[in-house]
Amino acid sequence: MLVSLNWLKNYVDLNDLTPEQLGEKITKSGIEVDGIEYIINEKSENIVVGYVKECEQHPNADKLKLCQVDVGDEVLQIICGAANVAQGQKVVVAKPGAVLPGNFKIKKVKLRGIESNGMICSLQELSVGERFIVPAFAEGIAVLPEEAVVGEPVDDLLNLNDAVLEFDLTPNRADALSMLGVAYEVTAILGEKIQLPEPKINPIAENVANYVTVSVDDEEACPYYGAFIIKDVKIKPSPLWMQNYLLAAGIRPINNVVDITNYVLLEYGQPLHAFDYDLLDSKEILVRRAVDQEEIVTLDDQTRVLSNEHLLITNGKKGVALAGVMGGANTEVYEETNTILLEAAYFDSKTIRKAVMNTGLRSEASTRYEKGVDPNRVKEAGLRGCELLEKYADGKVVEGVAEFDQLDRSEKVVEMNSQEVNKRLGTKISNEEIEEILTKLRFTFERKDDDFTVFAPTRRGDITIFEDMLEEVARIYGYDLLPYTLPENASKPGGLTKQQQLKRDVKNYMQSVGLSEAITYSLTDKERVHELVSPDLPNNLRPVELAMPMSEDHQYLRLSLLPELLNRLTYNVARKQANVALYEVGSVFLSEEEKITKQPLEQLRLAGAITGTWVDHKWQQEVKQVDFYVIKGIVEGLFRYLNMDVTFEQAVVKDMHPGRCATVHAGGKQIGFLGQVHPNMTKRQDLKETYVFDIDMEYILKTDRPELTYDVVPKYPSILRDIAFVVDEKVMAGEIKEEIERIGTPLVKRVEAFDVYTGENIGDNEKSIAYNIHYQDPEKTLTDDEVDASFKKIIDAVSEKFGAYVRS
């Protein structure tokens, strides 16, 4: 909604507030002001109305005119190059001493040997924005209307001193889609009086019943329809002030009749429509539902095919307007129009919304009907239109209004208790202050002690319950005055539970190591439902089949996240994205029943799938494909990040590579698996080597993690020893690592396996595993003797337990 402050001043005193100050007050009261636009960016002085007394050809230039211009206190000789300047015109004159935008100073000059004292201006030369220039002033100098007073500044006449506020309205504030609605809002904010228009007409001694009758077939869709008749209208430009206001509101002036209907639309928030009465070719207005496939040609010359959902204004036989949306081309007002039928109606918002959605026609009128108009302003807006047509189109208004009226004009009643208001807001607003707020809002009310019975005016259709009135009290009282602390006995501020925070932590970790989150379907097909099910789940699970699946691809509730993740990999690889790393946190649905009689158990799981290159540093010529150790490192890093202990055991899992798969264990139980997807499966999926993991997220969320502890940074140096053990090929490197850590405690701080070797000088069924052993004492510098003693104990223990010997 664009609000002209000069227009607004017709209804309320703005107390000399600047546009910025007023915008801030309105924003703080709950309606956001998105921006402020000025008609002119730079104000100029000494710009007045002039009268061209004489206009002759310049003796020394073909394209210049020598004009004698009366500016009130003197007659100036001005040379003008505009093609449309002529004797007898009232024009915009910049007197000597004026400074136009761009620091262009007007002074006495000689043009082709003749003195020129001033400048006859176009609006562009005054830096008026293009959208604020009325069509008549678009080319050449501005030729002002006859009523312009010679010598007076042009600011008021051309609306140059105006500013336009842009409101960002929420859908519930339909009342602010009109200037009167904005005026009510501003008077409540400023505590000022409101000056409302009071339409007065001078009807002629003819009765409207002799011209038209109104009937409505669908009372719910159109509870009120009023038709006014205005005779002997003259189609001409609307007054300059009206054109200026319409331009400020974003509407292009057309002619006086159309401009008046648009003016009333913006003033009252009530759409009007003018029909050429003679083209109506009937004395009847019938509002009915359209017949399926019925056609109407709208004002944009488009043929619209209607259905029974559309409401149609007809002359008793054929459609003349699509109700609330657009008029028909067959009754359009044109230059020779003499008699007008003016429509003021109330249409059901749902019906209008359906018509807008079906036709794609959205207008200022339909927008207001969709959001809801004030039932108590419908007829008054029609009378206002008649008043303006009488005054500015020389019309003669026929006595009375032909109407159908089943409109509910009752006010909503809302009960409000001041103690409850203060409890909700955490304030100490007195009953007298609440009375003052309601008076500012112009709400009628009754009070008994702390109880208020409020009668919400029909212009405020958004107020129906106590919470609506609570908001009104709060915003007029002032959001800035509300306490910064929560009200007493109020609930605690919202926050994440430990489980929610932990879930976010897991997602943050996954994204930090390079995986992107995926959200896949919870449904899968019969072929994939049993694939890649984690071995920690019961082995007698039965997939839950939908009773009415939408397709075969989405027939069963999933038992694993991984099949759909693999599908996502395939989808991306097929689109030239060779390196893809995805993870998902989602539920699987577990049931052991052959015939489902109860809700399946939902278990939250964390799964990931990676294919392609993991590291590709072209500059360093370093390329690393995804492998088992990458996927294991991601899972290890997750549990390290969560400060939880976890172990891995080599395993054979269905649909996984038999030699590159491990189960994940924590707290003495199996909680998932990881490894390479079986080559046969990846081949079916058109994928290269692909690695996955699947972890029981429920276990992570329910497990109490140990508190983080911090060790003092040691001041003494560490000692590094390397050793390689030759052991049976079945011995796991991790088992030896655990033994080294056990025997070496407390001096051994870290053990890392860095090499596994088989081949020459090693037995057929043996392998060599090399370790880095890091020694450190936080209290002193270790001696060689101390390290040697510990090192020997480790060799002896590993040799005895695993039948190992040290590789020389």
Helices and strands as residue ranges (DSSP letters): E 2-4, H 5-8, H 19-28, E 32-38, E 47-57, E 65-70, E 75-80, E 90-94, E 99-100, E 104-105, E 108-111, E 114-117, E 119-121, G 124-126, G 130-132, G 135-137, E 143-144, H 155-158, E 163-168, G 174-177, H 179-190, E 204-207, G 208-210, E 213-216, E 224-231, H 240-248, H 256-268, E 272-276, H 277-280, E 284-289, E 295-297, E 303-305, E 311-314, E 319-322, E 326-327, G 329-331, E 340-346, H 349-359, H 364-371, G 375-377, H 378-392, E 396-399, E 402-405, E 412-417, H 418-425, H 431-440, E 444-448, E 451-456, H 466-477, G 479-481, H 498-512, E 516-517, E 523-524, G 552-554, E 556-557, H 562-573, E 580-590, E 601-611, E 613-617, E 622-625, H 628-641, E 647-650, E 656-666, E 669-677, H 679-684, E 690-696, H 697-702, E 719-728, H 733-744, E 748-757, E 766-775, H 784-802, E 805-806
